[in-house]
Amino acid sequence: MKWSLKELYESFESPEFLRDSKRILTLIEEINAYAEKEFQEVEKAKEKLETYLHYEMEMSNLVSRVMGFANLTMSTDARNEAAREHFSRIAMKLSAITKAEVLFKRFVQKLVDLEEIVSGSAFLTEHRFLLEETKKEGQYLLSDAEEMLIAKMSNTGSKAWTNLQNILTSTLLVEMEKEGEKVSLPLPAVRNLAYDKDPSVRKAAYEAELAAYKKVEESSAAALNGIKGEVLTVSELRGFETPLHETLFQSRMEKETLDAMFNAIREALPSFRKYLKRKAALLGHQKGLPFYDLFAPMGESEMQFTYEEAMDYIVKNFSTFSPKLGQYAKEAYEKNWLDVEPREGKRGGAFCSNLHVIGESRILSNFDGSFSNMTTLAHELGHGYHGFNLKEETILNSSYPMPIAETASIFCETIVVQAALKEMSDAEAVTILEQSISDATQVIVDIYSRYLFETKLFETRKDHPLSVKELCAFMLEAQKEAYGDGLDEEVLHPYMWLNKTHYYSAGRNFYNFPYAFGLLFSKGLYAIYLKRGESFVPEYDALLSVTGKKSIKEVAELMDIDVTKPDFFRDSLKIVERDIEKFLELTKK
Ligand SMILES: [Zn+2]
């Protein structure tokens, strides 16, 4: 039940680990020296680009191996000091490589004949996308002095505000009454009570949470104004139209695509509201669902799995999609790529780490045998399968942007959930369906509200710092517009701006729409698979394999999908809407 990391290194004392971590340090110096010397003049550009990319390849492989080993070790053993020490020491040194990266960007930007240079080399042609992206990024670079100033000032600016907000929310104690006793609980513990079976606990937790925010609302608003103010300043200096355009650029996505997606989402909102109203009625509410019951569990799932049973179930159903996918999951199981059960010192949640350097993945989970834990395993194995399809690409062509990062994971999750729904009783199906619709409601409807809120936040921040009153009012407005009469408008959540950490990261603006795109892109692919069957499979694998070297529009075009038009998104939403219809049918009295 523990994963094997010896494929990376035997230990932190092993000669291989020591050799590689030492090599990283000398390599940083070598690359910086090379960039400084060679990137002044544009002659011999082909050779220079080739040499630099080979350097980068060596660096990426080393870093992913060394840092992967340290990071994975820490994630199952928080107290491992060797891991922590190596990790933070190397992470600190790695920041020095920005120097070469900036010089490289400037160099590529200067190459007016980049296209021609690239065509003259097979190796560069393989990395055409990366080089073109680098050239585009170069347009948004400021002078060396400005770049340095921004980097340094952000340590005492936005990053300091982020830090303050972390401290505020992680030390905030929420006072509430539980089982007749007064208790003080940390914020995450109280927010978790939204999933409690007891309705009075959910309501009390929500009221206590809102009351607690009063203690930190002014300081949080100051932090938020500081961060968003800095983002506006820097983004404008760089020449982006708005911070949204900056995020779109980083996501390799076009505004047209974003608009098409939200158009389709707006059309589908009434279906989500029907679901919310039915959930409200089932829980005894007359005027739509109160916010504190959004995550209320419905029914109970009897399905339980041992780890072996879960993996058998996954392998069996993955194999109905393709033998290759089934085989992948089987191999992951047999070769101990998964760290399964909760243990002391192990981090919570689940993740998948794709180790391109050894062509394998490692998956962490906290498996307790529930149905949703089984689907989590399927989800993470999907991430692993995405990495598996990128194996033949070079490491420089293996990273993909956030909006398509969840394609394979959600796809795999959908395979097992759809299979299970066919086998289970109606009572059980209600539970599973509801959970899946509830998740989709978050990713579609709530994300839409967050997008509306953040848009308004930036617009207003351009003019003045926002007061707590304005922030709460804008949040309520956004929730009303997204949820409509699905939620009880007297019982919304005006402080969502305070507890979602993404708003407080200067590098993660509009960290919302990529989630919605990810879900809809994956569901849409699944809909095509249902229509086309087997012939879809090789094309799907091929699509995954180029996600590191194409824009989102181009990736979608491989399946004849036009993401700049709402039709594709409409089809994806129809899958969720069909689930909603089924839920309404099963729960009608
Ligand atoms: Zn995921």
Residues whose N, C-alpha, C, O or C-beta is under 5 A from the ligand:
A	BS01	ZN	S409
